[in-house]
């Protein structure tokens, strides 16, 4: 079953179970997916859906940090619950060692020689590791690999 269909089924089951918080999070995700489809006039595949989920999780993490810093535990708890629901739609993430190994392969393939080649390497990395790893972690691994080359 496609990820998009799975999310729709989860929304229906959340409705039946009267899980209001889970339902609102899934509806927010479906709205973001629909917005992307309408804006770009395309049908989303699983990789695009994972990209949207990643983006929403990043937004929630930023909000969570702000609410925690402001002492708003009620809002921080809501954001944390949304993150937990959204993470259920992400594929298994790569470990730090797996990310480093993949980055090393890509650096070798692209012939990157130093930090100046960061853009070239990140372009390939984003397509290969999209949804499989958090991009902040990947970016740090690329910087480390390229700094060792220089």
Secondary structure, 3 states (H helix, E strand, C coil): CCHHHHHHHHHHHHHHCCCHHHHHHHHHHHHHHHHHHHHHCCCCCHHHHHHHHHHHHHHHHHHHHHHHHCCCHHHHHHHHHHHHHHHCCCCCCCCHHHHHHHHHHHHHHHCCCCHHHHHHHHHHHHHHHCCCCCHHHHHHHHHHHHHHHC
